[in-house]
């Protein structure tokens, strides 16, 4: 799946890596609590809004990877874009543009 960020030494992680690890481990309560404790210890330094945005972004990426309907939605969108491109090419051919 993804190369997960190691969580054995949270203090050594950068702020961004720590926030990414939070998103990656949202389904593991024990690890999540350890990460939150480390984030709390950096609360005067870490940008909490940015951290939250990173966490959500990672969580969505993982969720979309696991969610087969997200893949089919993307596939349907690509098919529709492909159909539109083909129609445009046919129209341009009829007009003698290509």
Secondary structure, DSSP 8 states (H G I E B T S, - for coil): -------S-GGGS-HHHHHHHHHHTTT-HHHHHHHHHHHHHTTTTS-HHHHHHHHHHHHHHHHHHH-HHHHHHHHHHHHHHHHHHHHHHHHHHHTT--
